[in-house]
Amino acid sequence: MQRFGHTIVVTVEDLTRSDDGEPVMTMNNYRNLVRRKQLNILRPGKGLGCCALIEYPSLPERFRHKFEAKYGDPEELLSNNKPMITINATARRFFAGLEEGSFRLPNGERLPAEKIEEYTLNASVLDVLVEKVQEQRIGRNRLKNSTRIIWENILATAEQMRNDFHHTLPENAARLKDKLRAYEREGFASLVSKKFCNANKSKITPEGGRLLVALRRSRIPVYTLRQIFEEYNRRAEQKRWKTLESMNSVTAYLDRPDIAPKWWAAVYGELAARQKFDRKQQTVMPALRDALWYGDGTKLNLYYKGRDKSGRLVKKTAMVYEVIDAYSEMLLGYCIGEVENAEMQRRAFRMAVETAGHKPFEIVTDNQGGQKTDKSKEFMSRICRISRNTAPHTPQAKTIESLFGRFQREVLHADWRFTGQNITATSRDSRPNLEFVEANADGLYTFEELCRAYADYRERWNDMRHPDSKMSRREMYLRSENPEAPALSRYDYMEMFWRETERPSEFTSSGITIQVEGQRYTYEVFDAAGLPDMEFRRKNTTRKFFVRYDPDDMTQVWLCTKPAVGGLRMVVPAGPYATVHRAIQEQSSEEQIFLRAMLEANKQERILRQMEGYRLELEHGVAPEQHGLRTPRLQGLSRRDQERLYDTRAVHTLTPTGTEAAESCEPISIGQTEKQISNMTFDEASFYNRF
């Protein structure tokens, strides 16, 4: 604000600056007023140092009210010959240090905000004083005399502006004269105090700073700060440096933000330095269920009672592997065990998939607990589209870590059997009352009770309100739909959770046997009536099959083949091998019926094999009867049983040439019958006579 001729004018800086309070108008307001020609611009801006001057009376009334409320009445301020200054916008930008080429301290930092305002005001006052000096010089040159500059008037102007604007320029005339000349010679930089950032004569030189960092990094020996101070002074005397008077100089230097990264890793470890200095990613959580699942193992923070090797009662803890939905924080699946391993992980994720009924898009786990094995990696690739591990040693990258902490504080902490949180937790409430726990050790859960209690606590957590919504975690999860996570079919479950044997097993007369986790299982194939499939046995006994099985439900498997071309092919389902009690006293009526049916079926299979074999012998002329010998009878079968079974199985007639007449088992006329008999040989007739 100033006078331009006889008119009061203001600058754009006066109208839009916000560092001294709410601006009179925004820059957009100013541009709109200029575009609509509602402002009278007396002097347009001409670059740095020459800003536009706006006629104050041309401002709309609402902006004049805001201007006077902020600065006061311009007429009153400019009356009584009060000197006015125009804030130098170029000086403000220089001292702010935001633009390229602007001022920065030697360590790269910017000036404090209060110093930016102080130096900008001082530069603006000096601009007025320089202008007055120039006016005296111009007047002296015009008169062509050597009249000296009247510094008393300039000093008086400076003091008047000190009272009005509270600048901090020197009060002494000589010092003010030096400051003014330095300002004309060096510009804005002459106003910055040399005390900033040790720009004055520092005792710690760059070489001395390197020595301090080296002593702080030293591991052989390890120096304390006091020992670093003493060692530095000892070496400084040898090198004729200035010694340090106080240990605070060492502490202040080593704690400087630009110095600390140079020694932090050597003292506290590289991971600690990484956590302190590396940039952290800020991510947005998923907006849909099943978009991202986290899986991680942790200590189940409840004590239970057990026995040591000597049988003494002791308190124990267990491990739990949890799977959560990142969107809703719902606990989907878990498994409790003594140690975290791949099997716990598999069971937890299976429960999670069965709870969700959908295949998640992405699963994130750590790189521990058997998750590096090929089987585990293959399993994870089957149950989701993307499976990845978090970067090691970055707990803040896993949402499940913070969830564990809140679950412990908000739910498990209410149980007096609580083990406390992680030992790194500093809160007193995060620690257990071991005296009370030990005094009531007989009241601890058994392992089975622990599992039931933990299941209840999980349900309680799922029914609690989500921190970012008014719904429970369960409701939040169930209400959400993810089009990229379709519902699963029974075949999907088989593909995700079923396993296959590494080697094929032979299907024998006693079925097919596999071994899973040290336990043997035997299976056989059944027909539609629920009886052992004799036709399958007839064609596949001694054949080798790979077996696909569900490790959590061994009541049904699939027998598979693996051709040279293509993958595994599922052939037929099989169930547990049918067994009956040996003692008749213990047999049920159903078992007796089943036993008789199997005995009869085995007899029929023997007869069928005998008939098919003899037919083949006749076809190729190698039957014993064709060479004057006899085929032995089936042992263990009476003649009557054999005749009955032959009659049952003699559906196909045999001709001398071995061809079958399946369509006409019996001749349809007497002539045909006689013709058939006449064509028989005696060896063929003797075969039937044996029946």
ROSE-238647 format. One record per residue (C-alpha): residue number from 1; x negated, z negated, y. Coordinates in steps of 0.02 Angstrom, whole numbers. Each point is the difference from the previous one (the first is absolute). Example, Ala and Ser with C-alpha at 12.3 -4.5 7.8 and 13.67 -1.06 7.14 Angstrom:
<nupas>
<1, <-615, -390, -225>>
<2, <-69, 33, 172>>
</nupas>
This chain:
<nupas>
<1, <0, 0, 0>>
<2, <-68, 51, 169>>
<3, <39, 90, 162>>
<4, <-20, 188, 6>>
<5, <6, 34, 185>>
<6, <150, -100, 55>>
<7, <88, 10, -169>>
<8, <-6, -128, -140>>
<9, <-54, 84, -163>>
<10, <-22, -61, -179>>
<11, <-99, 71, -144>>
<12, <53, 43, -176>>
<13, <-108, -146, -57>>
<14, <102, -120, 108>>
<15, <162, 62, -76>>
<16, <-45, 13, -185>>
<17, <-133, -135, -33>>
<18, <57, -134, -122>>
<19, <-155, -110, -14>>
<20, <60, -110, 143>>
<21, <181, -11, -56>>
<22, <146, 114, -36>>
<23, <-29, 173, 78>>
<24, <110, 61, 142>>
<25, <36, 157, -100>>
<26, <-64, 84, -156>>
<27, <-105, 156, 3>>
<28, <148, 97, -69>>
<29, <107, -63, 146>>
<30, <-134, 59, 121>>
<31, <-14, 173, -78>>
<32, <190, 22, 0>>
<33, <11, -49, 185>>
<34, <-138, 122, 44>>
<35, <81, 139, -100>>
<36, <167, -31, 88>>
<37, <-91, -4, 168>>
<38, <68, -175, 38>>
<39, <-171, -62, 56>>
<40, <-95, 55, 155>>
<41, <-182, 28, -49>>
<42, <-104, -10, 159>>
<43, <-165, 33, -87>>
<44, <-14, 70, -177>>
<45, <-128, -70, -120>>
<46, <-166, 90, -4>>
<47, <-85, -71, -152>>
<48, <-94, -162, -23>>
<49, <-11, -112, 153>>
<50, <134, 95, 98>>
<51, <171, -49, -62>>
<52, <168, 64, 62>>
<53, <83, -90, 146>>
<54, <189, -20, -6>>
<55, <103, -37, 155>>
<56, <71, -173, -31>>
<57, <169, 28, 90>>
<58, <32, 150, -114>>
<59, <8, -112, -154>>
<60, <177, -24, -69>>
<61, <74, -166, 54>>
<62, <-6, -80, -173>>
<63, <-188, 31, -12>>
<64, <-30, -66, 177>>
<65, <87, -163, -50>>
<66, <-110, -15, -154>>
<67, <-156, 40, 103>>
<68, <38, -134, 129>>
<69, <44, -127, -135>>
<70, <-171, 30, -78>>
<71, <-114, 23, 151>>
<72, <99, -55, 152>>
<73, <63, 89, 155>>
<74, <-122, 143, 42>>
<75, <35, -15, 187>>
<76, <-45, -183, 0>>
<77, <-151, 26, -110>>
<78, <-69, 138, 111>>
<79, <40, -90, 165>>
<80, <-114, -114, 99>>
<81, <-146, 120, -30>>
<82, <-19, -65, -178>>
<83, <-128, 107, -92>>
<84, <73, 89, -150>>
<85, <-87, 65, -153>>
<86, <44, 134, -126>>
<87, <-42, -53, -177>>
<88, <-132, 119, -63>>
<89, <75, 74, -159>>
<90, <-166, 80, -46>>
<91, <-84, -170, 7>>
<92, <134, -74, -111>>
<93, <-25, 136, -132>>
<94, <-189, -23, 10>>
<95, <6, -188, -27>>
<96, <136, 12, -134>>
<97, <-124, 91, -114>>
<98, <134, 102, -91>>
<99, <-57, 174, 46>>
<100, <-158, 93, -42>>
<101, <-135, -36, 126>>
<102, <83, -161, 61>>
<103, <-87, -169, 0>>
<104, <-44, -92, -161>>
<105, <-107, -155, -25>>
<106, <-165, 20, -93>>
<107, <80, -60, -162>>
<108, <137, 132, 14>>
<109, <137, -120, 55>>
<110, <112, 19, 153>>
<111, <11, -118, 147>>
<112, <127, -142, -4>>
<113, <167, 42, 81>>
<114, <-26, -123, 143>>
<115, <-169, 78, 40>>
<116, <75, 174, 0>>
<117, <124, -58, 133>>
<118, <-135, -92, 100>>
<119, <-122, 146, 3>>
<120, <139, 126, 40>>
<121, <56, -106, 148>>
<122, <-180, -20, 61>>
<123, <-28, 188, -12>>
<124, <160, 31, 98>>
<125, <-56, -123, 136>>
<126, <-171, 80, 8>>
<127, <83, 169, 22>>
<128, <82, -70, 159>>
<129, <-164, -74, 60>>
<130, <-95, 161, -35>>
<131, <132, 94, 100>>
<132, <-23, -118, 147>>
<133, <-189, 20, -9>>
<134, <23, 189, 0>>
<135, <115, -12, 152>>
<136, <-137, -94, 95>>
<137, <-131, 127, -53>>
<138, <111, 146, 52>>
<139, <33, -81, 169>>
<140, <-186, -31, 26>>
<141, <-44, 179, -44>>
<142, <136, 65, 115>>
<143, <-74, -100, 145>>
<144, <-175, 50, -52>>
<145, <-67, -176, 13>>
<146, <-85, -121, -118>>
<147, <120, -145, 17>>
<148, <-15, -109, -152>>
<149, <146, -24, -121>>
<150, <97, -156, 45>>
<151, <0, -92, -167>>
<152, <92, -147, 74>>
<153, <158, 107, 14>>
<154, <-20, 62, -179>>
<155, <-27, -179, -60>>
<156, <156, -54, 94>>
<157, <100, 138, -84>>
<158, <-66, -54, -170>>
<159, <49, -181, 33>>
<160, <173, 49, 57>>
<161, <24, 100, -161>>
<162, <-68, -148, -98>>
<163, <143, -105, 69>>
<164, <128, 136, -34>>
<165, <-60, 69, -167>>
<166, <-122, -133, -67>>
<167, <-147, 113, -40>>
<168, <-166, -77, -59>>
<169, <-126, 95, 105>>
<170, <-141, -103, 81>>
<171, <44, -105, 152>>
<172, <-177, 10, 70>>
<173, <-26, 150, 117>>
<174, <-171, 44, -71>>
<175, <59, -8, -180>>
<176, <157, 98, 44>>
<177, <-109, 132, 86>>
<178, <-108, 12, -159>>
<179, <155, 14, -109>>
<180, <72, 137, 110>>
<181, <-161, 100, -3>>
<182, <-16, -21, -189>>
<183, <180, 61, -17>>
<184, <-38, 155, 103>>
<185, <-158, 31, -102>>
<186, <51, -46, -180>>
<187, <189, 12, 4>>
<188, <120, -107, -103>>
<189, <-133, -63, -122>>
<190, <-83, -102, 138>>
<191, <150, -119, -1>>
<192, <-22, -55, -183>>
<193, <-90, -166, -21>>
<194, <-167, 13, -90>>
<195, <45, -155, -99>>
<196, <119, 95, -113>>
<197, <-57, 20, -181>>
<198, <-170, -75, 34>>
<199, <-43, 142, 118>>
<200, <-100, -131, 93>>
<201, <-167, -46, -74>>
<202, <37, -47, -181>>
<203, <-112, -109, -106>>
<204, <50, 87, -163>>
<205, <-77, 173, 4>>
<206, <54, 137, -122>>
<207, <-154, -37, -105>>
<208, <40, -186, 3>>
<209, <179, 39, -51>>
<210, <-60, 96, -152>>
<211, <-104, -152, -49>>
<212, <152, -114, 14>>
<213, <104, 117, -109>>
<214, <-140, 11, -129>>
<215, <-16, -190, -8>>
<216, <189, -16, -20>>
<217, <-2, 127, -142>>
<218, <-146, -82, -89>>
<219, <41, -61, -176>>
<220, <-176, -56, -44>>
<221, <-1, -122, 81>>
<222, <176, -31, 66>>
<223, <-8, -63, 180>>
<224, <126, -111, 87>>
<225, <40, 38, 182>>
<226, <-112, -143, 53>>
<227, <-142, 68, -106>>
<228, <28, 176, 71>>
<229, <-15, -72, 175>>
<230, <-163, -89, -42>>
<231, <-73, 148, -96>>
<232, <43, 119, 142>>
<233, <-88, -109, 129>>
<234, <-152, -17, -114>>
<235, <-17, 187, -16>>
<236, <42, 27, 184>>
<237, <-148, -106, 50>>
<238, <-113, 103, -113>>
<239, <65, 162, 76>>
<240, <3, -72, 177>>
<241, <188, 20, 19>>
<242, <107, -118, 99>>
<243, <59, -141, -111>>
<244, <181, -54, -11>>
<245, <49, -165, 78>>
<246, <159, -30, -97>>
<247, <66, 41, -173>>
<248, <160, 58, 86>>
<249, <-95, 157, 49>>
<250, <-27, 40, -185>>
<251, <182, -35, -46>>
<252, <69, 100, 147>>
<253, <-111, 149, -40>>
<254, <36, 3, -187>>
<255, <188, -20, 28>>
<256, <9, 149, 116>>
<257, <122, 131, -69>>
<258, <-134, 134, 2>>
<259, <-126, -111, -90>>
<260, <103, -93, -132>>
<261, <28, 155, -111>>
<262, <-189, 17, -18>>
<263, <-21, -164, -95>>
<264, <173, -47, -67>>
<265, <-16, 89, -168>>
<266, <-170, -79, -37>>
<267, <66, -175, 33>>
<268, <178, 3, -67>>
<269, <-1, 153, -115>>
<270, <44, 182, 24>>
<271, <181, -26, -53>>
<272, <22, -133, 134>>
<273, <-74, 119, 128>>
<274, <117, 136, -60>>
<275, <151, -112, 22>>
<276, <-56, -51, 173>>
<277, <-57, 163, 77>>
<278, <79, 147, -95>>
<279, <157, 76, 72>>
<280, <159, -54, -91>>
<281, <135, 126, -39>>
<282, <175, -33, 69>>
<283, <130, 73, -118>>
<284, <190, 13, 0>>
<285, <88, -73, -151>>
<286, <111, 113, -110>>
<287, <179, 33, 54>>
<288, <70, 28, -176>>
<289, <-1, -95, -164>>
<290, <-117, 59, -138>>
<291, <-109, 95, 124>>
<292, <-142, -123, -27>>
<293, <-26, -137, -129>>
<294, <-141, -125, -1>>
<295, <-66, -83, -157>>
<296, <-121, -146, -4>>
<297, <-44, -151, -103>>
<298, <-17, -176, 67>>
<299, <3, -180, -55>>
<300, <174, -65, -40>>
<301, <-5, -147, 118>>
<302, <89, -127, -111>>
<303, <-81, -123, -120>>
<304, <61, -16, -179>>
<305, <-53, -120, -135>>
<306, <-109, 48, -145>>
<307, <-126, -72, -120>>
<308, <-189, 12, 0>>
<309, <-106, 19, -156>>
<310, <8, -185, -34>>
<311, <190, -1, 15>>
<312, <1, -93, 165>>
<313, <138, 41, 125>>
<314, <-66, 104, 145>>
<315, <74, 102, 142>>
<316, <-23, 188, -11>>
<317, <34, 154, 105>>
<318, <47, 177, -48>>
<319, <-18, 175, 73>>
<320, <142, 113, 52>>
<321, <1, 187, 36>>
<322, <133, 49, 127>>
<323, <70, 168, 53>>
<324, <91, 11, 168>>
<325, <90, 132, 100>>
<326, <-88, 15, 168>>
<327, <159, 51, 94>>
<328, <109, -150, -47>>
<329, <-130, -125, -64>>
<330, <104, -18, -157>>
<331, <-90, -65, -153>>
<332, <36, 132, -132>>
<333, <-102, -46, -153>>
<334, <-123, -129, -61>>
<335, <-95, -63, -150>>
<336, <-76, -173, -30>>
<337, <-158, -28, -101>>
<338, <-162, -94, -9>>
<339, <-110, 139, 70>>
<340, <38, 157, 99>>
<341, <-22, 154, -108>>
<342, <68, 174, -27>>
<343, <137, -61, -117>>
<344, <69, -118, 132>>
<345, <-2, 143, 124>>
<346, <91, 115, -121>>
<347, <137, -128, -37>>
<348, <26, -39, 185>>
<349, <16, 183, 48>>
<350, <117, 34, -144>>
<351, <114, -140, 57>>
<352, <-8, 68, 177>>
<353, <49, 175, -54>>
<354, <143, -66, -107>>
<355, <59, -109, 145>>
<356, <-7, 146, 123>>
<357, <66, 133, -117>>
<358, <-101, 124, 102>>
<359, <-176, 70, -4>>
<360, <-99, -57, 153>>
<361, <-87, 129, 108>>
<362, <-162, -99, 24>>
<363, <-80, -152, -79>>
<364, <-148, -93, 76>>
<365, <-103, -125, -99>>
<366, <-171, -78, 13>>
<367, <-144, 51, -112>>
<368, <-2, -152, -114>>
<369, <85, -71, -155>>
<370, <-37, 143, -121>>
<371, <68, 132, 118>>
<372, <-159, 102, -17>>
<373, <35, 46, -182>>
<374, <54, 176, -45>>
<375, <159, -65, -82>>
<376, <48, -96, 156>>
<377, <-32, 151, 112>>
<378, <103, 111, -115>>
<379, <141, -127, -1>>
<380, <2, -11, 191>>
<381, <2, 190, 16>>
<382, <156, 7, -110>>
<383, <106, -127, 94>>
<384, <-22, 68, 178>>
<385, <-48, 156, 97>>
<386, <-151, -75, 88>>
<387, <-105, -144, -63>>
<388, <-147, -64, 102>>
<389, <-108, -153, 25>>
<390, <-26, -94, 162>>
<391, <-174, 0, 76>>
<392, <-98, -146, -72>>
<393, <-17, -160, 101>>
<394, <141, 44, 122>>
<395, <139, -127, -33>>
<396, <85, 44, 164>>
<397, <33, 173, -73>>
<398, <118, -71, -132>>
<399, <171, -59, 57>>
<400, <19, -93, -163>>
<401, <-137, -122, 50>>
<402, <97, -62, 151>>
<403, <160, -3, -105>>
<404, <-83, -114, -127>>
<405, <-46, -119, 141>>
<406, <178, -6, 69>>
<407, <75, -17, -174>>
<408, <-112, -149, -32>>
<409, <38, -83, 168>>
<410, <186, 33, 3>>
<411, <50, -18, -183>>
<412, <-131, -72, -120>>
<413, <-55, -132, 125>>
<414, <166, -92, -26>>
<415, <-50, -40, -181>>
<416, <-107, -158, -17>>
<417, <-97, 91, -138>>
<418, <-67, 121, 133>>
<419, <-187, 32, -21>>
<420, <-28, 41, 183>>
<421, <-44, 168, 75>>
<422, <-167, 87, 0>>
<423, <-146, -119, 27>>
<424, <-45, 95, 159>>
<425, <164, -55, 82>>
<426, <-33, -130, 135>>
<427, <173, -77, 22>>
<428, <26, -172, -77>>
<429, <170, 56, -63>>
<430, <-87, 134, -104>>
<431, <-79, -133, -113>>
<432, <79, -97, -142>>
<433, <20, -188, -16>>
<434, <-110, -16, -153>>
<435, <24, -188, -11>>
<436, <187, 22, -18>>
<437, <-20, 143, -124>>
<438, <-118, -99, -110>>
<439, <111, -154, 7>>
<440, <146, 105, -63>>
<441, <-92, 112, -121>>
<442, <128, -35, -136>>
<443, <132, 78, 112>>
<444, <-90, 167, 16>>
<445, <81, 156, -70>>
<446, <-36, 61, -173>>
<447, <-56, 181, -2>>
<448, <176, 58, -48>>
<449, <76, -107, 138>>
<450, <-128, 71, 123>>
<451, <54, 177, -42>>
<452, <183, -42, 26>>
<453, <-34, -92, 163>>
<454, <-104, 142, 68>>
<455, <137, 125, -43>>
<456, <123, -106, 100>>
<457, <-119, -10, 148>>
<458, <-18, 190, 0>>
<459, <188, 21, 6>>
<460, <7, -124, 144>>
<461, <-129, 102, 96>>
<462, <96, 162, -30>>
<463, <159, -80, 66>>
<464, <-85, -64, 159>>
<465, <16, 94, 165>>
<466, <-126, 137, 35>>
<467, <-99, -39, 161>>
<468, <45, 168, 80>>
<469, <184, 12, -47>>
<470, <154, -107, -15>>
<471, <17, 40, -186>>
<472, <-76, -81, -151>>
<473, <-145, 90, -80>>
<474, <108, 43, -151>>
<475, <141, 72, 107>>
<476, <-125, 94, 107>>
<477, <-76, 78, -155>>
<478, <164, 45, -85>>
<479, <75, 77, 157>>
<480, <-146, 118, 25>>
<481, <-10, 171, -83>>
<482, <-155, 105, -24>>
<483, <32, 184, -41>>
<484, <-181, 17, -56>>
<485, <23, -135, -133>>
<486, <133, 66, -121>>
<487, <87, -107, -131>>
<488, <-86, -7, -170>>
<489, <68, 61, -167>>
<490, <-36, -66, -174>>
<491, <-125, 141, -25>>
<492, <-89, -52, 162>>
<493, <-19, -177, -66>>
<494, <-75, 70, -161>>
<495, <-123, 107, 96>>
<496, <-52, -144, 113>>
<497, <-12, -147, -118>>
<498, <-19, 64, -179>>
<499, <-171, 16, -75>>
<500, <-70, 102, -143>>
<501, <-124, -44, -135>>
<502, <-175, 64, 26>>
<503, <-13, 61, -179>>
<504, <131, 72, -118>>
<505, <67, -105, -145>>
<506, <56, 62, -170>>
<507, <182, -8, -50>>
<508, <-5, -66, -179>>
<509, <128, -55, -128>>
<510, <-5, -168, 90>>
<511, <35, 77, 170>>
<512, <-122, 15, 146>>
<513, <-100, -150, 62>>
<514, <-80, -23, 171>>
<515, <-95, -146, 77>>
<516, <36, -55, 180>>
<517, <-96, -143, 80>>
<518, <-55, -65, -169>>
<519, <174, 4, -79>>
<520, <55, 124, -134>>
<521, <168, 89, 8>>
<522, <77, 110, -136>>
<523, <135, 130, 30>>
<524, <103, 129, -94>>
<525, <123, 138, 45>>
<526, <188, -25, -27>>
<527, <141, 125, -18>>
<528, <167, 3, 91>>
<529, <74, -126, -123>>
<530, <-137, -125, 38>>
<531, <-87, 21, -168>>
<532, <-181, 55, -24>>
<533, <-8, 188, 26>>
<534, <-50, 65, -172>>
<535, <-7, 180, 58>>
<536, <-127, -47, 136>>
<537, <-101, -96, -130>>
<538, <7, 148, -118>>
<539, <-78, 115, 131>>
<540, <-116, -118, 97>>
<541, <-70, -132, -117>>
<542, <-191, 1, 21>>
<543, <17, 91, 167>>
<544, <-90, -82, 147>>
<545, <91, -40, 161>>
<546, <-43, -71, 170>>
<547, <120, -140, 44>>
<548, <77, -28, 172>>
<549, <59, -177, 26>>
<550, <62, -120, 132>>
<551, <-119, -149, 4>>
<552, <141, -112, 62>>
<553, <127, 58, -130>>
<554, <-71, 47, -170>>
<555, <172, 25, -81>>
<556, <-9, 190, 16>>
<557, <-141, 126, 5>>
<558, <-18, 188, -2>>
<559, <-106, 95, -124>>
<560, <-95, 139, 89>>
<561, <-117, 142, -39>>
<562, <-139, 67, 108>>
<563, <-25, 187, -30>>
<564, <-159, 88, 49>>
<565, <94, 83, 142>>
<566, <107, -107, 114>>
<567, <22, -185, 17>>
<568, <85, -132, -104>>
<569, <163, 54, -84>>
<570, <131, -127, -47>>
<571, <67, 34, -177>>
<572, <118, -137, -55>>
<573, <42, -181, 43>>
<574, <-41, -138, -122>>
<575, <52, -181, -20>>
<576, <-73, -154, -82>>
<577, <-24, 19, -186>>
<578, <154, -61, -94>>
<579, <-33, -153, -107>>
<580, <104, -105, -123>>
<581, <-24, -171, -73>>
<582, <-85, 2, -169>>
<583, <94, -150, -69>>
<584, <177, 46, -50>>
<585, <58, -171, 57>>
<586, <-52, 42, 179>>
<587, <68, 177, 2>>
<588, <155, 38, 101>>
<589, <134, 119, -62>>
<590, <-60, 130, 125>>
<591, <-177, -15, -66>>
<592, <60, 21, -179>>
<593, <97, 158, 46>>
<594, <-152, 66, 93>>
<595, <-115, -40, -146>>
<596, <111, 91, -126>>
<597, <14, 150, 115>>
<598, <-189, 10, 18>>
<599, <-27, -14, -188>>
<600, <123, 141, -28>>
<601, <-80, 105, 136>>
<602, <-173, -23, -76>>
<603, <65, 56, -171>>
<604, <76, 155, 77>>
<605, <-162, 39, 89>>
<606, <-93, -11, -166>>
<607, <124, 117, -85>>
<608, <-8, 120, 146>>
<609, <-189, 6, -4>>
<610, <8, 27, -189>>
<611, <126, 141, 13>>
<612, <-90, 88, 143>>
<613, <-165, -15, -91>>
<614, <68, 68, -163>>
<615, <84, 144, 89>>
<616, <-166, 47, 77>>
<617, <-85, -10, -171>>
<618, <130, 115, -76>>
<619, <-16, 122, 144>>
<620, <-185, 21, -29>>
<621, <-3, -20, -190>>
<622, <-93, -163, -10>>
<623, <139, -115, -66>>
<624, <-55, -97, -157>>
<625, <155, 64, -94>>
<626, <-58, 179, 32>>
<627, <-157, -41, -100>>
<628, <77, -98, -144>>
<629, <-21, -171, 81>>
<630, <120, -128, 77>>
<631, <16, -70, 175>>
<632, <-7, -191, -8>>
<633, <156, -99, 45>>
<634, <10, -101, 161>>
<635, <-56, -176, -38>>
<636, <113, -146, 45>>
<637, <159, 105, -9>>
<638, <115, 1, -149>>
<639, <56, 165, -75>>
<640, <176, -31, 65>>
<641, <-63, -33, 178>>
<642, <-105, 156, -5>>
<643, <147, 106, -59>>
<644, <111, -72, 136>>
<645, <-129, 31, 135>>
<646, <-39, 175, -63>>
<647, <185, 39, 6>>
<648, <7, -67, 178>>
<649, <-150, 101, 58>>
<650, <32, 159, -100>>
<651, <82, 86, 145>>
<652, <-115, 150, -13>>
<653, <-15, 93, -165>>
<654, <-167, 64, -57>>
<655, <-23, 177, -66>>
<656, <-145, 61, -108>>
<657, <-73, 83, 152>>
<658, <16, -160, 100>>
<659, <126, 68, 124>>
<660, <141, -110, 60>>
<661, <185, 39, -10>>
<662, <57, -127, 128>>
<663, <158, 94, 40>>
<664, <63, -1, -185>>
<665, <-52, -155, -93>>
<666, <110, 48, -149>>
<667, <48, 172, -69>>
<668, <172, 55, 53>>
<669, <43, 93, -161>>
<670, <-27, -16, -188>>
<671, <-95, 162, -4>>
<672, <-121, -57, 130>>
<673, <-24, -165, -90>>
<674, <-37, 86, -164>>
<675, <-120, 118, 88>>
<676, <-91, -145, 77>>
<677, <-16, -89, -168>>
<678, <-62, 156, -86>>
<679, <-136, 19, 130>>
<680, <-66, -177, -30>>
<681, <-156, -35, -104>>
<682, <-13, -145, -122>>
<683, <-119, -97, 111>>
<684, <127, 4, 142>>
<685, <139, -55, -117>>
<686, <-107, -142, -69>>
<687, <-24, -64, 179>>
<688, <187, -21, 21>>
<689, <20, -72, -176>>
<690, <-112, -145, 52>>
<691, <136, -59, 120>>
</nupas>
